[in-house]
Amino acid sequence: METLALLWDGILAATDPAIFACTILGAVVGLLIGALPGLGPTAGVAIMLPVAAGFGGVAAIACLGGVYYGSMFGGAITSILLGIPGDAPSVMTVIDGYPMAQKGEAGRALGTSVFASFVGGLLGIAGLVALSVPVSHYALAFGPTEMTAMMCFALSLLSVLGGRNAFKGFVALALGLWLGMVGLDPISALPRYTGGSMNLFDGLDFSIVAVGLFGLTAIFTSLEANVDKPVAKYTFASLLPRLSDAVQTRWQLLQGSVLGFFVGVLPGVGASAATMLSYALAKRLSPTPEKYGTGIVEGVAAPEAANNSASYGAMIPLFTLGIPGSATTAVMMGGLIMIGLQPGPLLFTENPQFVWSVFGSFAIGNLALVFLTLLLTPLLAAALFVPTAYLYPVVIAIVVYGVFAIDNSTFNVMLTIVAGGAGIVLARLDYPAVPLILGLVLGPLLERNIRRTLIQSQGDLLVFIERPIALGLFIATVLVLLIPLFLKLTGRKKIAADEAEV
């Protein structure tokens, strides 16, 4: 009951005109970002980061959160109308959503996606509210040793799951950890890897690197995409969710929301995996699995509920442990740091009003997006055909202005462009950007906790395995690193044995 009272107080606080306006702004921008093929929530949050930071306080995170879950709503629009995923989590929506549109049921598919997104978001918020306080209280027992082990575990997951090639994931992570060391040494205050530039004495600004690495890279690479498919026809009345469809998809909505939430909590897994697992589970449990892929509402409801629920699940490790579970929450962590707050268990004890106001804005934004999506779908569908020659220069101008406004520095603008170029190179070479950006975020925190632990233990390395929680986390880290190697070796042996039999 106390948690519900805190959430209600947060909702009332989030109705403040300034916070409410920022929530709606973020939701509308998120819808547009999600609908535009090639971008996605990470790019959207990164692009809005400098702008939102200027709002300050709850309004800043309410805006960034609105972009995050708003893009989850918007991604279904292009998936259904054009058969082109607006972002990675919307890939599974194409399988049944686009066939429905081809059968003349585009409005029904869009209405189902909106309702499923709302239900997934509602259950995701419930899980976020229910688990955040217990997890944060338990996390208060974490000292620098346990935090070191937790970060090692998170980084191992993100490196293995952050790309198709585990080795490239570790290379990207190592690069991010190195970039995190740029600046003054936190103990001796001696400059490291600055090249003599005083602009780097404070280290690489995370927000600037994130805007370039995700925002500009996504814009540059999406210039190659051509949208030349005809848009499916629909009427506004057909967009309204149907009660019969809600009843028909009730189990897919429930399992998609629950599965998506818990998959979202896992660091490095993300909404894309949540939607794939949810769709696969819905198909396996269906009495008519052969109908999946032919255009049925169940195939739209399951992944759409999962991706919205996963977005809230990913915020639990961010707010409670100070460890971003995905690239998007890593960018949001940068927003928290920019407004002077350190995410983690102390955030709930030192700034409870801030936390619950942010959670309240999530609840308001999730409800508002139902109406915003229905009202703006025709406009968003039309925006798909605005020539990129007009659209992207405006977006890039906003990015440049926002980055320059952080410190009124042209160096920041140059660094953003360099990061954007580096992102293109990484994408071409198939190196994942997620481990790099999280290495940049968590690297300084990991170094600080390691050094604090060694100072307290007077250099005794056994302290890392003497504490039960830390030992358990380090064992889990080793397992995460060794299991893929073991599976790869056993797979090779099996192939060799099969060839020998032949």
QUILINCOR-V251641 format. One record per residue. N is the residue number from 1. RES is the residue in one letter. BURIAL is 1 if it has 24 or more other ideal C-beta (glycine too) atoms within 12 Angstrom, else 0. D_CENTER is the distance of its C-alpha to the mean C-alpha in Angstrom with 2 decimals. Layout:
((N;RES;BURIAL;D_CENTER) (N;RES;BURIAL;D_CENTER))
//
This chain:
((1;M;0;29.76) (2;E;0;28.93) (3;T;1;25.17) (4;L;0;25.83) (5;A;0;28.00) (6;L;1;25.37) (7;L;1;22.83) (8;W;0;25.65) (9;D;0;26.45) (10;G;1;22.87) (11;I;1;23.00) (12;L;0;26.35) (13;A;1;25.13) (14;A;1;22.25) (15;T;1;25.01) (16;D;0;26.25) (17;P;0;26.70) (18;A;0;24.71) (19;I;1;21.63) (20;F;1;22.02) (21;A;1;22.41) (22;C;1;19.25) (23;T;1;17.30) (24;I;1;18.98) (25;L;1;18.50) (26;G;1;14.71) (27;A;1;14.86) (28;V;1;17.32) (29;V;1;15.53) (30;G;1;12.38) (31;L;1;14.93) (32;L;1;16.47) (33;I;1;13.49) (34;G;1;12.53) (35;A;1;16.24) (36;L;1;16.91) (37;P;1;16.79) (38;G;1;15.25) (39;L;1;12.64) (40;G;1;9.30) (41;P;1;6.47) (42;T;1;5.98) (43;A;1;9.76) (44;G;1;10.32) (45;V;1;8.96) (46;A;1;10.77) (47;I;1;13.78) (48;M;1;14.08) (49;L;1;13.70) (50;P;1;17.45) (51;V;1;18.56) (52;A;1;16.78) (53;A;1;18.03) (54;G;0;21.46) (55;F;1;21.23) (56;G;0;21.02) (57;G;1;20.57) (58;V;1;18.96) (59;A;1;18.99) (60;A;1;16.60) (61;I;1;13.76) (62;A;1;14.79) (63;C;1;14.44) (64;L;1;10.96) (65;G;1;9.92) (66;G;1;12.05) (67;V;1;10.44) (68;Y;1;7.00) (69;Y;1;9.04) (70;G;1;11.79) (71;S;1;10.32) (72;M;1;10.02) (73;F;1;13.70) (74;G;1;14.69) (75;G;1;13.62) (76;A;1;16.50) (77;I;1;19.10) (78;T;1;19.57) (79;S;1;19.10) (80;I;1;22.01) (81;L;1;24.19) (82;L;1;24.04) (83;G;1;22.73) (84;I;1;20.13) (85;P;1;16.43) (86;G;1;14.67) (87;D;1;11.46) (88;A;1;10.98) (89;P;1;10.27) (90;S;1;13.44) (91;V;1;15.64) (92;M;1;17.18) (93;T;1;18.05) (94;V;1;20.32) (95;I;1;22.50) (96;D;1;24.12) (97;G;1;23.01) (98;Y;1;24.77) (99;P;1;27.91) (100;M;1;28.15) (101;A;1;28.13) (102;Q;0;30.79) (103;K;0;32.85) (104;G;0;32.86) (105;E;1;30.32) (106;A;1;27.50) (107;G;1;27.75) (108;R;1;27.71) (109;A;1;24.59) (110;L;1;22.77) (111;G;1;24.14) (112;T;1;23.01) (113;S;1;19.42) (114;V;1;19.48) (115;F;1;21.12) (116;A;1;18.89) (117;S;1;15.73) (118;F;1;17.64) (119;V;1;18.81) (120;G;1;15.51) (121;G;1;14.11) (122;L;1;17.44) (123;L;1;17.48) (124;G;1;13.92) (125;I;1;15.14) (126;A;1;18.33) (127;G;1;16.78) (128;L;1;14.80) (129;V;1;18.16) (130;A;0;20.28) (131;L;1;18.66) (132;S;1;17.50) (133;V;1;21.13) (134;P;0;22.54) (135;V;1;19.89) (136;S;1;20.33) (137;H;0;24.11) (138;Y;0;24.11) (139;A;1;22.03) (140;L;0;24.83) (141;A;0;26.98) (142;F;1;24.87) (143;G;0;26.85) (144;P;1;26.15) (145;T;1;27.12) (146;E;1;24.69) (147;M;1;21.83) (148;T;1;22.83) (149;A;1;22.77) (150;M;1;19.40) (151;M;1;17.81) (152;C;1;19.77) (153;F;1;18.53) (154;A;1;14.82) (155;L;1;15.54) (156;S;1;17.65) (157;L;1;15.05) (158;L;1;12.53) (159;S;1;15.52) (160;V;1;16.90) (161;L;1;13.92) (162;G;1;12.25) (163;G;1;14.94) (164;R;0;18.11) (165;N;0;20.32) (166;A;1;20.10) (167;F;0;22.55) (168;K;1;20.60) (169;G;1;17.54) (170;F;1;19.93) (171;V;1;21.41) (172;A;1;18.17) (173;L;1;17.56) (174;A;0;21.18) (175;L;1;20.88) (176;G;1;18.02) (177;L;1;20.15) (178;W;0;23.12) (179;L;1;21.59) (180;G;1;20.67) (181;M;1;24.43) (182;V;1;25.50) (183;G;1;27.42) (184;L;0;29.85) (185;D;0;30.21) (186;P;0;29.20) (187;I;0;32.52) (188;S;0;35.11) (189;A;0;33.67) (190;L;0;34.70) (191;P;0;32.75) (192;R;1;30.81) (193;Y;0;29.92) (194;T;0;30.38) (195;G;0;33.08) (196;G;0;35.11) (197;S;0;32.82) (198;M;0;32.65) (199;N;0;29.47) (200;L;1;27.69) (201;F;0;29.37) (202;D;0;26.42) (203;G;1;24.09) (204;L;1;21.42) (205;D;1;19.50) (206;F;1;15.83) (207;S;1;14.97) (208;I;1;17.53) (209;V;1;16.40) (210;A;1;12.73) (211;V;1;14.23) (212;G;1;16.50) (213;L;1;14.52) (214;F;1;11.71) (215;G;1;13.48) (216;L;1;17.03) (217;T;1;16.44) (218;A;1;14.74) (219;I;1;17.68) (220;F;1;20.27) (221;T;1;19.36) (222;S;1;19.06) (223;L;1;22.62) (224;E;0;23.84) (225;A;0;22.74) (226;N;0;25.56) (227;V;1;25.26) (228;D;0;28.74) (229;K;0;28.51) (230;P;0;30.27) (231;V;1;28.36) (232;A;1;29.31) (233;K;0;31.52) (234;Y;1;30.78) (235;T;0;32.19) (236;F;0;30.62) (237;A;0;32.35) (238;S;1;30.83) (239;L;1;27.27) (240;L;1;28.11) (241;P;1;26.83) (242;R;0;29.80) (243;L;0;30.86) (244;S;0;32.17) (245;D;1;28.85) (246;A;1;27.17) (247;V;0;29.88) (248;Q;0;29.76) (249;T;1;26.05) (250;R;0;26.01) (251;W;1;25.52) (252;Q;1;22.77) (253;L;1;20.92) (254;L;1;21.53) (255;Q;1;20.70) (256;G;1;17.56) (257;S;1;16.30) (258;V;1;17.49) (259;L;1;16.40) (260;G;1;12.88) (261;F;1;12.60) (262;F;1;14.09) (263;V;1;12.25) (264;G;1;8.88) (265;V;1;10.79) (266;L;1;11.67) (267;P;1;10.20) (268;G;1;9.28) (269;V;1;9.80) (270;G;1;6.71) (271;A;1;7.45) (272;S;1;9.87) (273;A;1;11.98) (274;A;1;12.00) (275;T;1;13.48) (276;M;1;15.86) (277;L;1;17.10) (278;S;1;17.56) (279;Y;1;19.50) (280;A;1;21.52) (281;L;1;22.41) (282;A;1;23.43) (283;K;1;25.59) (284;R;0;27.16) (285;L;0;28.06) (286;S;1;29.40) (287;P;0;33.22) (288;T;0;32.95) (289;P;0;30.28) (290;E;0;32.16) (291;K;0;31.14) (292;Y;1;27.43) (293;G;0;26.85) (294;T;0;29.76) (295;G;1;28.04) (296;I;1;27.73) (297;V;1;25.74) (298;E;1;24.69) (299;G;1;22.80) (300;V;1;20.81) (301;A;1;20.38) (302;A;1;18.97) (303;P;1;15.84) (304;E;1;15.15) (305;A;1;15.51) (306;A;1;13.30) (307;N;1;10.15) (308;N;1;10.54) (309;S;1;11.57) (310;A;1;8.75) (311;S;1;6.33) (312;Y;1;9.16) (313;G;1;9.87) (314;A;1;6.89) (315;M;1;8.47) (316;I;1;11.77) (317;P;1;11.87) (318;L;1;10.60) (319;F;1;13.41) (320;T;1;15.95) (321;L;1;15.98) (322;G;1;14.49) (323;I;1;12.40) (324;P;1;8.66) (325;G;1;7.52) (326;S;1;4.76) (327;A;1;5.16) (328;T;1;3.19) (329;T;1;4.93) (330;A;1;7.52) (331;V;1;8.26) (332;M;1;8.63) (333;M;1;10.79) (334;G;1;12.74) (335;G;1;13.43) (336;L;1;14.80) (337;I;1;16.90) (338;M;1;18.15) (339;I;1;19.55) (340;G;0;21.24) (341;L;1;19.40) (342;Q;1;18.43) (343;P;1;15.86) (344;G;1;17.50) (345;P;1;20.26) (346;L;0;22.58) (347;L;1;20.34) (348;F;1;21.50) (349;T;0;25.11) (350;E;0;25.41) (351;N;1;23.32) (352;P;1;23.22) (353;Q;0;23.86) (354;F;1;20.84) (355;V;1;18.49) (356;W;1;20.17) (357;S;1;20.35) (358;V;1;16.59) (359;F;1;16.37) (360;G;1;19.23) (361;S;1;17.54) (362;F;1;14.74) (363;A;1;17.72) (364;I;1;19.49) (365;G;1;16.70) (366;N;1;16.16) (367;L;1;19.93) (368;A;1;20.38) (369;L;1;18.04) (370;V;1;20.53) (371;F;0;23.25) (372;L;1;21.37) (373;T;1;20.20) (374;L;1;23.76) (375;L;0;25.38) (376;L;1;23.34) (377;T;1;22.99) (378;P;1;26.27) (379;L;0;25.31) (380;L;1;21.90) (381;A;1;23.76) (382;A;0;26.32) (383;A;1;23.86) (384;L;1;23.02) (385;F;0;26.52) (386;V;0;26.63) (387;P;0;27.64) (388;T;1;25.07) (389;A;0;27.99) (390;Y;0;27.69) (391;L;1;24.03) (392;Y;1;22.39) (393;P;0;25.00) (394;V;0;24.19) (395;V;1;20.46) (396;I;1;21.51) (397;A;0;24.08) (398;I;1;21.62) (399;V;1;19.50) (400;V;1;22.75) (401;Y;0;24.08) (402;G;1;21.07) (403;V;1;21.06) (404;F;1;24.85) (405;A;1;24.89) (406;I;1;23.09) (407;D;0;26.31) (408;N;0;28.46) (409;S;0;28.34) (410;T;0;28.73) (411;F;0;27.67) (412;N;1;24.09) (413;V;1;24.31) (414;M;0;25.80) (415;L;1;23.16) (416;T;1;20.40) (417;I;1;22.47) (418;V;1;23.02) (419;A;1;19.33) (420;G;1;18.88) (421;G;0;21.87) (422;A;1;20.64) (423;G;1;17.40) (424;I;1;19.76) (425;V;0;21.92) (426;L;1;19.18) (427;A;1;18.13) (428;R;0;21.85) (429;L;0;22.50) (430;D;0;19.59) (431;Y;1;18.14) (432;P;1;14.37) (433;A;1;12.82) (434;V;1;10.08) (435;P;1;13.02) (436;L;1;14.74) (437;I;1;12.40) (438;L;1;11.89) (439;G;1;15.63) (440;L;1;16.26) (441;V;1;14.53) (442;L;1;15.93) (443;G;1;19.11) (444;P;1;21.10) (445;L;1;20.25) (446;L;1;21.25) (447;E;1;24.38) (448;R;1;25.32) (449;N;1;25.17) (450;I;1;27.09) (451;R;0;29.73) (452;R;0;30.05) (453;T;1;30.57) (454;L;0;33.20) (455;I;0;34.92) (456;Q;0;35.27) (457;S;0;36.52) (458;Q;0;38.71) (459;G;0;37.23) (460;D;0;37.51) (461;L;0;34.79) (462;L;0;35.70) (463;V;1;33.85) (464;F;1;30.59) (465;I;0;32.08) (466;E;0;34.37) (467;R;1;31.78) (468;P;0;30.80) (469;I;1;27.12) (470;A;1;26.63) (471;L;0;28.74) (472;G;0;26.79) (473;L;1;23.47) (474;F;1;25.20) (475;I;0;26.70) (476;A;0;23.36) (477;T;1;22.14) (478;V;0;25.30) (479;L;0;24.90) (480;V;1;21.41) (481;L;1;22.97) (482;L;0;26.21) (483;I;0;25.37) (484;P;0;24.05) (485;L;0;27.17) (486;F;0;29.39) (487;L;0;28.17) (488;K;0;28.68) (489;L;0;32.17) (490;T;0;33.22) (491;G;0;32.09) (492;R;0;34.28) (493;K;0;37.16) (494;K;0;36.95) (495;I;0;37.08) (496;A;0;40.00) (497;A;0;41.80) (498;D;0;41.44) (499;E;0;42.82) (500;A;0;45.67) (501;E;0;46.63) (502;V;0;46.81))
//
